[in-house]
Amino acid sequence: GSVVTFVKAGSHASAAQLRQLAGRASSAEAEAPQVLVVVDGADEAAVERMQNELGVEFAAMADQAGALADRFGVDVWPTTLTVDAGGRITAIEAGLGLEPRRGRRSDHGNKEAA
């Protein structure tokens, strides 16, 4: 499977999410999913700086205008999509803490179970 994580440059919650994903990947190296990080509001140079500062080695791309986030309906950062081998989204985790998105916004901007 694959994981697509939408983060914001300069966001502490986004940085924490990337560190969690890196920890998961290193603890399960053989079975680790492919990870793509989409950085909202950043250009390529900012993406590279973020990777260097955090020491993460995921494939990453800039989404300077937020077009990818808009296309996937992302309105909370970080948001992580789990994608199966058939290309179907099988899970959505929105906000820090990796709680599944159920559609109700909390006071902290995270999506919580309804």
Summary of the structure (lengths in Angstrom):
residues: 114
radius of gyration: 13.4
end to end distance: 27.0
largest distance: 38.9
contacts: 325
relative contact order: 0.21
helix: 31%
strand: 31%
